[in-house]
Amino acid sequence: MNLTKVCAFSPFRSNLVQKPTSKTTINLSMLEVLLLKCQNFNHFEQIFSQMISTALIKDTYAASRILKFSTDSPFVHVSYSRKTFDYIENPNGFICNTMMRAYLQLNQPQNAIFLYKSMLENNACIDNYTFPLLFQACAIRLSEPEGQEFHDHVVKKGYGSDVYVKNTLINMYAVCENMVDARKVFDGSPVLDSVSWNSILAGYVQVGNVDEAKVIFDKMPIKNVIASNSMIVLLGRSGRMSEARRLFDEMMEKDVVSWTALISCYEQRGMYSQALDLFMQMCVNGISIDEVVTVSVLSACAHSLVVQTGESVHGMVIRVGFESYVNLQNALIHMYSTCGNVMAAQRLFDMSSHLDQISWNSMISGYLKCGSLEKARELFDSMPEKDIVSWTTMISGYAQHDHFLETLALFQEMLHEDNRPDEATLVSVLSACTHLSALDQGKWIHAYIRKKGLKVNIILGTTLVDMYMKCGCVENALEVFHGMEEKGVSSWNALILGLAMNGQVERSLNMFQEMKECGATPNEVTFVAVLGACRHMGLVDEGRAYFDAMTRYYNVEPNIKHYGCMVDLLARAGLLEEALTLIGSMPIAPDVATWGALIGACRIHGNSEMGERVGRKLLELHPDHDGFHVLLSNIFASKGNWDSVLDIREAMERQGVVKVPGCSMIEANGAVHEFFAGDKSHPQINEIENMLAEMEKRLKIMGYAPGIDEVLLDIDEEEKESTLFRHSEKLAIAYGLISIAPPTPIRIIKNLRICSDCHAAVKLISKAFDREIVVRDRHRFHHFKDGSCSCMEFW
């Protein structure tokens, strides 16, 4: 039939089509043939125009056929289908439902609801197939109020007993998480089929109500695979893995979803070996793998660091033929990079033609885990687009590898580009501030958190407490702690340890008691903090009691850090033999810090014989450790045994052992400055030198005499005095005096223990210049004010 003379479609019904110049007859049988041959929109438009011109559109069946074809055809836009619908006079229920179904298939539920409301206004035919479509639309929109309104319509129209209507109504309430009404509909249904049972069960699964889900599942007349799979997911998500596995094993029939559900649950619960074992069993049973289960298995391989298994799974992916899937490529990149094979990850990355944000972020994370910070930054800078994960990954990578200045610089860049940091970003940046003692920047971040109304959860709150404590701001830390809605054991630990480090030992131990009263259970970190508090004030008896209580009352086995605290506590108190005996009784090998505490105490208490004996033994065991060389050298120097000092230094040179130089950092005007002993590289060195001279002048007036015994070198006394006054902390304090206006405290962080000469000098400096000075050394805080120190001479 020749339809070339029909005219184009118009958006207005009055001139939707122009009448053709010659009228061609079309009937129902011809319409079926034409629709069967229709392959494009132009052809369809011709058919529709011909139906209008011949008035065939007035035939209800013909109208329903053209509309159904329109909504099913990929080349006819839904807007044209709607215009087709609008041209039909007195559409019946099937026609209206067809149009509503088309809207739902295109994820336009609001248009389906609008159409229903217009149907009500025009008294169009509504049947039992209309309401299931409406309830589907409400479920998609999560619009429970509209669903309740249509529920009333169901009752009024008399479709309340229709099982299809009931099932979609149950599903709508369940999707909207209103399980009370969903259950009412379910319990009130005269007829229940498998869809009814699956719908109510799916609702309880969605809201995580295990008990009610088990009740429904147990009552099901037929427990089909879909229901069993849903229960496996719910039980796994709720941590009831043994029940999930038992249900899986009892299933008479399993599909790929059954296997995938349990494997994914194992992986999500951190039970990686079980996930891999079940996957192997799945393969042995000949079950075809899919993308979902493969991603879970590759994640388990990454967490278990079993790259060989990951490679085998990679081979399976290639054989099955879905290696080009983006999610799988990302999982493979993550697996290889996490397992240390970053080159394999890079090859996949380079070969992929479908890279997304996850691909880039996974590759950057892989390089960071392997310590290749430069390569990670190169990838980061070349990203076509960065998301919050990209920024957080790079910033966290810098922080984890102790590149704290780069951490802060990249964070500033992130803010400059209007990216809003999340909790993980802020935790990493606050960690950098803590290590650099960058209090001003830490306070700025805290103010940013408050300004943006970010929730201070346990992790972020604990990090803030730790930052303030390690910057010597005890009251700020307490304010954050008491303002936290929820506190974890880590929060209490940070507070107890921080108070002890800042010399508030009694307050620290009181907080330990309060922690127990609040129902928080102390862990091994808590006891490190508590024993550390005893160590800072020489509370030997209390320390022994807490050490004993660990195992007796709290079932916490002492680890190397607990033993180290006890050895340090005993040795500092002069109980050197008891400390040595404790080391000998340890069930684990003592570490460097434990031996170092004993040797250091030998020097302080003048027991050079024990110090020399232990020191020589340690040099045999750890010939490359700089600290033992230095401690033993110091013991020899304190006795004036310069020949032995020279022997040790020559041994250090032969073995390539380098002493860690003393380094002090200070934050001033938003920037962190670093000083080494004898440093002359600072751009303001002339001003610093003048201030050092002024410091020396004022201290000598106050009766200060340099403790030249601290200079363990065979040089004359005048040179020793000069050397002492160029220790890194004195240089940092001099810079603080010229850069930080009072009454702001001068805050110093030092990588080594402050020497007794510097300690005595800083006390006098605080009085001579009327300044508060806070020094954080390797062991603790020293708050200097008015000529005294918070440590009370015990450090």
C-alpha positions in Angstrom: 0.0 0.0 0.0 1.3 3.5 -0.9 1.3 5.8 2.2 3.7 8.4 0.8 1.1 11.1 0.5 0.4 11.3 4.3 1.4 14.5 6.0 3.8 15.2 9.0 2.8 15.0 12.7 1.8 18.2 14.5 2.0 18.5 18.3 -1.6 19.8 18.5 -4.5 17.5 18.2 -6.4 19.9 16.0 -3.7 19.8 13.3 -1.9 16.6 14.4 -2.0 15.5 10.8 -3.2 17.1 7.6 -5.6 15.2 5.5 -3.8 13.4 2.6 -4.5 14.5 -0.9 -5.8 11.1 -1.7 -7.6 8.9 0.7 -6.4 5.3 1.0 -8.5 2.7 2.8 -6.9 0.8 5.8 -8.5 -1.9 8.0 -7.5 -4.0 11.0 -5.9 -6.8 9.0 -3.9 -4.3 6.9 -2.9 -2.5 10.1 -1.4 -5.8 11.5 0.6 -6.3 8.3 1.9 -2.7 8.3 3.0 -2.8 11.9 4.8 -6.0 11.3 6.8 -4.4 8.5 7.3 -1.0 10.3 11.1 -0.5 11.0 11.4 3.3 11.6 9.7 6.4 12.9 8.8 7.8 9.5 7.0 4.6 8.5 5.2 4.6 11.8 4.1 8.2 11.4 2.7 7.4 8.0 0.7 4.5 9.4 -0.7 6.6 12.2 -1.6 9.4 9.8 -3.5 7.0 7.6 -5.4 5.7 10.7 -6.5 9.2 11.5 -7.5 10.1 7.9 -9.5 6.9 7.6 -11.0 7.2 11.1 -9.6 3.8 12.0 -8.2 5.4 15.2 -11.8 5.5 16.5 -11.8 1.7 16.6 -10.8 0.8 20.1 -8.9 -2.4 19.2 -7.0 -0.6 16.4 -6.2 2.3 18.7 -4.9 -0.1 21.4 -2.7 -1.8 18.8 -1.1 1.4 17.5 -0.4 2.6 21.0 1.0 -0.7 22.2 3.3 -0.8 19.1 4.3 2.8 19.8 5.3 2.2 23.5 7.2 -1.0 22.6 9.1 0.5 19.7 12.6 1.9 20.4 12.3 4.5 17.6 9.1 6.1 18.9 9.7 8.6 21.7 7.3 8.5 24.7 6.2 12.0 24.0 4.9 10.9 20.6 3.2 7.9 22.3 1.4 10.3 24.6 0.2 12.4 21.7 -1.0 9.2 20.2 -2.8 8.4 23.4 -4.3 11.9 23.6 -5.8 11.4 20.1 -7.8 8.4 21.1 -11.4 9.1 22.1 -12.7 7.3 25.1 -9.7 5.1 25.8 -10.5 1.9 27.7 -8.6 0.5 30.6 -6.1 -1.5 28.5 -5.2 1.7 26.5 -4.7 3.7 29.7 -2.7 1.0 31.4 -0.5 0.7 28.3 0.4 4.4 28.5 1.0 4.2 32.3 3.2 1.1 31.8 5.3 2.9 29.2 6.0 5.8 31.7 7.1 3.3 34.3 9.4 1.4 31.9 11.1 4.8 31.2 11.4 5.6 34.9 8.8 8.4 34.7 6.5 7.4 37.6 5.2 10.9 38.2 3.8 11.0 34.6 2.0 7.7 35.3 0.4 9.1 38.4 -0.6 12.3 36.6 -2.2 10.2 33.9 -4.2 8.3 36.5 -5.5 11.5 38.0 -6.6 12.8 34.6 -8.3 9.5 34.1 -10.3 10.1 37.3 -11.3 13.5 36.1 -12.5 12.2 32.8 -14.2 9.1 34.3 -12.0 6.8 32.3 -12.1 3.1 32.8 -10.0 1.9 35.7 -9.5 -1.8 36.3 -7.6 -4.2 38.5 -4.5 -3.8 36.3 -4.4 0.0 36.9 -3.6 -0.1 40.6 -0.6 -2.4 40.4 0.9 0.1 38.0 0.1 3.0 40.4 1.7 1.1 43.4 4.8 0.5 41.3 5.0 4.2 40.5 4.7 5.1 44.2 7.4 2.5 45.1 9.8 4.0 42.6 9.1 7.5 44.0 9.2 6.2 47.6 5.9 8.2 47.9 4.0 6.4 50.7 1.4 9.2 51.1 0.3 8.8 47.5 0.3 5.0 47.9 -2.0 5.3 50.9 -4.3 7.5 48.9 -4.5 5.0 46.1 -5.0 2.2 48.7 -8.2 4.0 49.6 -9.2 4.0 46.0 -8.6 0.3 45.8 -11.1 -0.3 48.6 -13.7 2.0 47.1 -13.4 0.5 43.7 -13.8 -3.0 45.2 -10.4 -4.5 44.2 -9.3 -5.1 47.7 -9.3 -8.9 47.3 -7.4 -9.0 44.0 -4.1 -10.9 44.7 -2.2 -9.0 42.1 -3.3 -5.7 43.5 -2.5 -6.9 47.1 1.0 -8.0 46.1 2.0 -4.7 44.6 0.5 -2.9 47.6 2.5 -5.0 50.0 5.6 -4.3 47.9 4.9 -0.6 47.9 4.6 -0.4 51.7 7.7 -2.6 52.1 9.8 -0.5 49.7 8.7 2.6 51.7 9.8 0.7 54.8 6.3 0.8 56.3 6.2 -2.8 57.4 3.3 -2.3 59.8 0.9 -1.5 56.9 2.6 -4.1 54.6 1.9 -6.7 57.2 -1.7 -5.6 57.7 -2.3 -6.0 53.9 -0.5 -9.4 53.9 -2.4 -10.7 57.0 -5.7 -9.5 55.5 -5.3 -11.1 52.1 -7.7 -14.0 51.5 -5.4 -15.5 48.9 -1.6 -15.6 49.2 0.7 -16.8 46.4 4.5 -17.1 46.2 4.7 -13.4 45.2 2.9 -12.4 48.3 5.3 -14.4 50.6 8.4 -13.1 48.7 7.2 -9.5 48.8 6.6 -9.4 52.6 9.8 -11.3 53.2 11.7 -8.9 51.0 10.3 -6.0 53.0 11.6 -7.4 56.3 15.0 -8.2 54.6 15.2 -4.6 53.4 14.6 -3.1 56.9 16.9 -5.7 58.5 14.2 -7.2 60.8 15.7 -10.7 61.2 13.2 -12.0 63.7 10.1 -11.2 61.6 11.8 -12.3 58.5 12.5 -15.7 60.1 8.8 -16.0 61.2 7.6 -15.4 57.6 10.2 -17.7 56.1 9.4 -20.5 58.5 5.6 -20.2 57.6 6.1 -20.1 53.9 4.3 -23.1 52.3 7.0 -23.4 49.7 10.5 -22.0 50.4 11.7 -21.1 46.9 15.2 -20.2 45.9 14.4 -16.4 45.8 13.2 -16.5 49.4 16.2 -18.6 50.6 18.6 -16.2 48.9 17.0 -13.2 50.5 17.3 -14.9 53.9 21.0 -15.7 53.3 21.6 -12.0 52.5 19.8 -10.8 55.6 21.5 -13.3 58.0 24.9 -12.5 56.5 24.3 -8.7 56.8 23.2 -9.2 60.4 26.4 -11.1 61.3 24.6 -14.5 61.7 27.0 -16.3 59.3 26.6 -19.7 60.8 22.8 -19.5 60.3 23.3 -18.2 56.7 25.7 -21.1 56.0 23.3 -23.7 57.5 20.4 -22.4 55.4 22.7 -22.5 52.3 23.7 -26.1 53.0 20.0 -27.1 53.5 18.8 -25.7 50.2 17.8 -28.5 47.8 18.1 -26.2 44.9 20.7 -23.4 44.5 21.3 -20.9 41.7 24.3 -18.6 41.0 22.7 -16.0 43.3 22.7 -18.4 46.2 26.4 -18.9 45.9 27.1 -15.2 45.2 25.0 -14.1 48.2 26.9 -16.3 50.7 30.4 -15.5 49.2 29.6 -11.8 49.3 28.5 -12.1 52.9 31.7 -13.8 53.9 33.7 -11.1 52.1 31.8 -8.2 53.7 32.2 -9.7 57.2 35.9 -10.0 56.7 35.8 -13.9 56.5 38.0 -14.0 53.5 39.3 -17.5 53.7 35.7 -18.8 53.9 34.7 -16.7 50.9 37.6 -18.2 48.9 36.9 -21.8 50.0 33.2 -21.5 49.0 34.2 -20.0 45.7 36.5 -22.9 45.0 33.6 -25.3 45.9 31.4 -23.3 43.5 33.8 -23.8 40.7 34.2 -27.5 41.4 30.4 -27.9 41.3 30.5 -26.3 37.8 28.5 -23.2 38.7 29.0 -20.4 36.2 30.6 -17.3 37.7 29.2 -13.8 37.2 30.6 -10.3 37.7 29.2 -9.9 41.2 30.8 -13.0 42.7 34.1 -12.3 41.0 34.3 -8.8 42.4 33.7 -10.2 45.9 36.3 -12.9 45.4 38.9 -10.5 44.1 38.3 -8.3 47.2 38.9 -11.3 49.4 42.1 -12.0 47.6 43.2 -8.4 48.1 42.5 -8.5 51.8 44.2 -11.9 52.2 47.2 -10.9 50.0 46.9 -14.1 48.0 47.9 -12.8 44.6 48.2 -16.4 43.2 44.5 -17.0 43.8 43.8 -13.6 42.4 45.7 -14.4 39.2 43.7 -17.7 38.8 40.5 -15.7 39.1 41.8 -13.3 36.6 42.4 -16.2 34.2 38.8 -17.4 34.7 37.5 -13.9 34.0 39.4 -13.9 30.7 38.1 -17.4 29.7 34.5 -16.4 30.5 34.9 -13.3 28.5 34.0 -10.4 30.7 37.4 -9.0 31.4 36.4 -5.7 29.8 33.8 -4.9 32.5 34.7 -1.8 34.3 33.9 -3.1 37.8 36.0 -6.2 37.2 38.9 -4.2 35.9 38.8 -2.0 39.0 38.6 -5.0 41.3 41.6 -6.5 39.5 43.6 -3.3 39.7 42.8 -3.1 43.4 43.8 -6.7 44.0 47.1 -6.5 42.2 48.1 -3.1 43.7 47.1 -4.2 47.2 49.1 -7.4 46.9 52.2 -5.4 45.8 52.1 -6.2 42.1 51.7 -2.6 41.0 53.1 -3.3 37.6 50.3 -5.8 36.8 47.8 -3.2 38.0 49.4 -0.6 35.8 49.3 -2.8 32.7 45.5 -3.4 33.3 45.1 0.4 33.8 47.0 1.2 30.6 45.1 -1.4 28.5 41.7 -0.4 29.7 39.5 1.6 27.3 36.8 2.3 30.0 38.5 4.0 32.9 36.3 5.6 35.6 37.0 7.4 38.8 37.4 4.1 40.7 40.0 3.0 38.2 42.1 6.1 38.8 41.6 6.1 42.5 42.5 2.4 42.8 45.7 2.9 40.8 46.7 5.9 42.9 46.0 3.9 46.1 48.1 1.0 44.7 51.2 3.2 44.2 50.7 4.8 47.7 50.6 1.3 49.3 53.8 0.4 47.5 55.4 3.7 48.7 55.7 5.2 45.2 54.4 8.6 46.3 55.9 10.4 43.2 54.2 8.1 40.8 50.9 8.4 42.7 51.1 12.2 42.6 51.9 12.1 38.9 48.7 10.0 38.3 46.7 12.3 40.7 47.8 15.4 38.8 46.9 13.9 35.4 43.4 12.8 36.4 40.8 14.2 34.0 38.5 14.8 37.0 39.0 14.4 40.8 36.4 13.4 43.3 36.5 13.5 47.1 37.9 9.9 47.1 40.8 11.1 44.9 41.8 13.9 47.2 41.4 11.9 50.3 43.4 9.0 49.0 46.3 11.2 48.0 46.2 13.3 51.2 45.9 10.2 53.4 48.8 8.6 51.5 51.0 11.5 52.3 50.1 11.4 56.0 50.6 7.6 56.2 54.1 8.0 54.8 55.0 10.8 57.2 55.0 13.5 54.4 53.1 15.9 56.7 54.0 19.2 55.0 52.8 17.8 51.7 49.6 16.6 53.4 48.8 20.2 54.6 49.8 21.7 51.2 47.5 19.4 49.3 44.7 20.0 51.7 45.0 23.7 51.1 44.9 23.0 47.3 41.8 20.9 47.8 40.0 23.7 49.6 41.1 26.2 47.0 39.4 24.2 44.3 36.1 24.2 46.3 36.2 20.6 47.3 34.5 19.8 50.6 36.6 17.4 52.7 35.0 14.4 54.4 35.8 12.7 57.7 38.7 10.6 56.3 40.3 13.7 54.8 40.1 15.7 58.0 41.4 12.8 60.1 44.5 12.6 57.9 45.1 16.4 57.9 44.6 16.6 61.7 47.1 13.7 62.0 49.6 15.8 60.0 49.0 18.8 62.3 49.6 16.6 65.3 53.0 15.3 64.0 54.1 18.9 63.0 52.6 20.4 66.2 50.8 22.8 63.8 48.3 24.0 66.3 47.1 27.0 64.4 46.2 24.9 61.4 44.6 22.2 63.6 42.5 24.9 65.3 41.5 26.2 61.8 40.3 22.7 60.8 38.3 22.4 64.0 36.7 25.8 63.3 36.0 24.6 59.7 34.2 21.5 61.2 32.0 23.6 63.4 31.3 26.1 60.6 30.2 23.5 58.2 28.2 21.6 60.8 30.1 18.4 60.2 29.2 15.6 62.6 32.1 14.8 65.1 31.9 11.1 65.3 34.1 8.8 67.3 37.0 8.8 64.9 37.0 12.5 64.1 36.5 13.4 67.8 39.2 11.2 69.0 41.6 12.6 66.4 40.8 16.2 67.6 41.4 15.1 71.2 44.7 13.6 70.2 45.7 16.7 68.2 45.0 19.1 71.0 46.7 16.9 73.6 49.8 16.5 71.5 49.9 20.2 71.0 49.8 20.7 74.7 46.2 22.2 74.7 44.7 20.1 77.4 41.5 22.2 78.0 40.7 22.3 74.3 41.0 18.5 74.2 38.7 18.1 77.2 36.2 20.5 75.6 36.1 18.3 72.5 35.9 15.1 74.5 33.0 16.2 76.7 31.2 17.5 73.6 31.3 14.2 71.8 27.8 12.5 71.6 29.4 9.1 71.4 32.8 8.1 72.9 34.7 4.9 72.0 37.5 3.2 74.0 39.9 5.0 71.6 38.5 8.3 72.8 39.1 7.5 76.4 42.6 6.2 75.6 43.5 9.4 73.8 42.4 11.5 76.8 44.1 9.3 79.4 47.4 9.2 77.5 47.2 12.9 76.7 46.7 14.0 80.2 49.6 11.8 81.4 51.9 13.2 78.6 51.0 16.8 79.7 52.0 16.1 83.3 48.4 15.8 84.7 48.9 12.3 86.0 46.3 12.4 88.8 43.7 13.7 86.4 44.7 11.0 83.9 44.2 8.2 86.4 40.9 9.7 87.5 39.7 9.5 83.9 40.7 5.9 83.9 38.3 5.3 86.8 35.6 7.4 85.1 36.0 5.3 82.0 35.3 2.1 83.9 32.3 3.7 85.6 30.9 4.7 82.2 30.9 1.0 81.1 33.8 1.3 78.6 36.1 -1.7 78.8 39.8 -0.9 79.0 42.0 -2.6 76.3 45.7 -3.0 75.8 46.1 0.6 74.6 44.4 1.9 77.7 46.9 0.2 79.9 49.8 1.6 77.9 48.3 5.0 78.7 47.8 4.2 82.4 51.3 2.7 82.9 52.7 5.6 81.0 51.0 8.0 83.5 52.6 6.1 86.4 56.0 6.3 84.6 55.7 10.1 84.1 55.4 10.6 87.8 57.4 7.7 89.2 54.4 6.0 90.7 56.0 2.6 91.1 53.5 0.9 93.5 50.6 2.1 91.4 52.3 0.9 88.2 52.8 -2.5 89.7 49.1 -2.7 90.7 47.9 -1.7 87.3 50.3 -4.1 85.6 49.0 -6.9 87.8 45.3 -5.9 87.2 45.6 -6.2 83.5 45.6 -10.0 83.4 43.8 -10.6 86.7 40.7 -8.4 86.1 40.7 -7.4 82.5 42.1 -10.5 80.7 44.6 -8.3 78.8 47.9 -10.0 78.2 50.9 -7.6 78.6 52.7 -6.9 75.3 56.0 -5.4 74.6 54.8 -1.8 75.2 53.5 -2.7 78.7 56.7 -4.4 79.6 58.6 -1.4 78.2 56.6 1.0 80.4 57.3 -1.1 83.5 61.0 -1.3 82.8 61.1 2.4 82.3 59.1 3.1 85.5 61.4 0.8 87.6 64.6 2.1 86.0 63.8 5.8 86.3 63.0 5.1 90.0 66.5 3.7 90.4 65.3 0.0 90.7 67.8 -1.1 88.0 68.2 -4.7 89.2 64.4 -5.2 89.4 64.1 -3.7 85.9 66.8 -6.0 84.6 65.1 -9.0 86.3 61.8 -8.1 84.7 63.4 -8.0 81.2 64.8 -11.4 81.9 61.4 -12.8 82.8 59.6 -11.4 79.7 57.9 -14.1 77.6 58.7 -12.0 74.5 62.0 -10.6 73.3 62.6 -7.0 74.6 62.6 -4.3 72.0 65.0 -1.4 71.4 62.9 1.0 73.5 62.9 -1.4 76.5 66.7 -1.8 76.5 67.1 1.9 75.8 65.1 2.8 78.9 67.4 0.6 81.1 70.6 2.0 79.7 69.5 5.6 79.9 68.5 5.1 83.5 71.9 3.5 84.2 73.6 6.7 83.0 71.2 8.9 85.0 71.7 6.9 88.2 75.5 6.5 87.7 75.5 2.8 87.3 78.0 2.8 84.5 79.0 -0.8 85.2 75.5 -2.2 84.4 75.1 0.3 81.6 78.4 -0.7 80.0 77.7 -4.4 80.4 74.2 -4.2 78.9 75.3 -1.8 76.2 78.1 -4.0 74.9 75.8 -7.0 74.8 73.2 -5.0 72.8 75.8 -3.8 70.3 76.5 -7.5 69.6 72.8 -8.1 69.0 72.0 -4.8 67.2 75.3 -3.5 65.6 73.4 -1.2 63.2 71.3 0.5 65.9 72.4 4.1 66.3 70.7 4.6 69.7 72.6 1.9 71.5 75.9 3.2 70.1 75.0 6.7 71.4 73.9 5.6 74.8 77.0 3.5 75.4 79.1 6.3 74.1 77.4 8.7 76.5 78.2 6.3 79.4 81.9 6.2 78.5 82.0 10.0 78.1 80.4 10.6 81.5 83.3 8.7 83.0 85.8 10.6 80.8 86.7 7.5 78.9 87.3 9.3 75.6 89.3 6.4 74.1 86.2 4.1 74.3 84.0 7.0 73.0 86.3 7.2 70.0 86.2 3.5 69.5 82.4 3.5 69.3 82.4 6.4 66.9 84.9 4.7 64.6 82.8 1.5 64.8 79.7 3.6 63.8 81.6 5.0 60.8 82.8 1.5 59.7 79.3 0.1 59.9 77.6 3.1 58.3 75.6 3.8 61.5 74.4 7.4 61.5 73.1 9.1 64.7 69.7 10.7 64.3 70.3 14.5 64.7 68.4 16.5 67.2 65.6 18.4 65.4 63.0 20.8 66.8 59.9 22.3 65.0 57.9 25.4 65.8 54.8 26.7 64.1 54.6 30.5 63.6 52.2 32.5 61.5 50.7 29.4 60.0 54.1 27.9 58.8 56.2 25.2 60.4 59.9 25.9 60.8 62.5 23.2 61.4 65.8 23.6 63.3 68.7 21.2 63.8 71.5 21.5 66.4 74.0 24.2 65.3 71.7 25.1 62.4 72.5 28.3 60.5 70.3 27.8 57.4 67.2 29.7 58.5 66.6 32.9 56.5 66.3 34.9 59.8 69.4 33.5 61.3 70.9 36.9 62.1 67.8 37.8 64.2 67.9 34.4 65.8 71.6 34.8 66.7 70.9 38.2 68.3 68.0 36.7 70.3 70.3 33.8 71.4 72.8 36.3 72.7 70.0 38.1 74.6 68.8 34.8 76.0 72.3 34.0 77.2 72.8 37.4 78.7 69.5 37.3 80.7 70.1 33.7 81.9 73.6 34.5 83.2 72.2 37.4 85.2 69.8 34.9 86.7 72.7 32.6 87.7 72.5 30.1 84.9 75.6 28.0 84.4 75.6 25.7 81.3 75.6 22.0 82.2 78.7 21.1 80.2 78.4 17.5 81.4 75.7 17.2 78.7 78.3 17.8 76.0 79.8 14.4 75.7 82.8 15.5 73.5 86.4 15.9 74.4 86.6 19.6 73.8 87.3 22.6 76.1 84.6 24.1 78.4 84.1 27.3 76.4 83.4 25.3 73.3 81.0 23.1 75.3 79.1 26.1 76.4 78.8 27.4 72.8 77.6 23.9 71.7 75.0 23.7 74.4 73.5 27.1 73.4 73.0 25.9 69.8 70.8 22.9 70.6 67.8 22.7 68.3 65.2 23.6 70.9 67.1 26.7 72.0 67.2 27.8 68.3 63.5 27.2 68.0 62.7 29.1 71.2 64.8 32.0 70.0 62.8 32.1 66.7 59.6 31.8 68.7 60.5 34.8 70.9 61.0 37.0 67.8 58.0 35.7 65.8 55.2 34.9 68.3 53.8 37.8 70.2 52.8 37.2 73.9 50.6 35.9 75.5 50.5 33.1 72.8 52.6 30.2 74.1 55.7 29.1 72.2 55.2 25.5 71.3 58.1 23.3 70.3 58.2 19.7 69.2 61.5 17.8 69.5 62.4 14.3 68.1 64.7 13.4 71.0 64.5 13.6 74.8 65.2 17.1 76.0 68.6 17.3 77.7 68.9 18.4 81.3 70.8 21.6 80.4 68.1 22.7 77.9 65.4 21.8 80.5 67.1 24.0 83.1 67.7 26.8 80.6 64.0 26.8 79.3 62.7 27.1 82.8 64.8 30.3 83.3 63.9 31.6 79.8 60.1 31.3 80.7 60.8 33.5 83.7 63.2 35.9 82.1 61.0 36.6 79.1 57.6 36.1 81.0 56.5 33.5 78.3 54.8 30.2 78.5 56.8 27.6 76.6 55.6 24.1 75.7 58.1 21.5 74.6 57.0 18.1 73.5 60.0 15.7 73.4 60.1 12.0 72.5 58.6 11.0 75.9 56.3 13.7 77.2 55.2 17.4 77.4 57.0 20.0 79.4 54.9 23.1 80.2 57.4 25.8 81.3 56.0 28.8 83.1 57.4 31.3 85.7 60.6 29.3 86.0 59.1 25.9 86.6 58.1 22.8 84.6 55.0 20.6 84.7 57.2 17.5 84.8 58.4 18.4 88.3 61.9 17.3 87.3 60.8 13.8 86.4 61.4 12.9 82.8 
